[in-house]
């Protein structure tokens, strides 16, 4: 990746985070692609920028109007990227029914996931936002998808995912479909607790996981992460443990600089297993 492309990608993430303006951001995306940027890398920085926006909204730094603007920006960027992403699409990879659960009107993340899955060859049935459990169940019954995807941004709506899974069990459909969940408040622990098959932390990861599910491969979300991503999650485990009064034992403050991948993985798995902080090992 050239220095120019790296700079473009860094600027795009920053511009989205700061909501620099739709046209300004679009122009930079076009320039990045013209300079040879991989569209998947653009999706990645867009997702990170949107995560920043979500964080600012939760902290009260941004309000509903900014959240709506972020949605418009994401939609415009996705439209630019779609033809580039579709070039790599081959034969249908599978069918996915997807929607944002009841009580949640957000669709930014869901729409990015849809764009990525479509580019990977998946046929998408989008149920939209604020989808009641009955509609998810009816869609599974009618469409017979390979995967059911549920998205959620609000913590108050998280348990709707469990409601959907429970209702699928009630009508004996749970064994007929793989369930993948995601969204800002969702964690690997929560996914496991409600009985989902997989959790995706972002759109790029969602595609990898969907392909694993189609191959009937047991999904280990850590297995598809790069060492950099694992290290970042390990550092977050340390941060949370420290803020909660607990600690991880480490050999030095710079352990992550040259730590072996297996050591990073062990730390992350410990953090995920406990899920609550403080942690002391």
Secondary structure, 3 states (H helix, E strand, C coil): CCHHHHHHHHHHHHHHHHCCCHHHHHHHHHHHHHCCCCHHHHHHHHHHHHHHHHHHHHCCCCCHHHHHHHHHHHHHHHHHHHHHHHCCCCCCCEEEEEEEECCCCCCHHHHHHHHHHHHCCEEEEECCCCECHHHHHHHHHHHCCCEEEEECCCHHHCHHHHHHHHHHHHCCCHHHCEEEEECCCCCHHHHHHHCCCEEECCHHHHHHHHHHHHCCCCCCCCCCCCHHHHHHHHHHHHHHHHHCCCECCCCCCCHHHHCCHHHHHHHHHHHHHHCCCCCEC
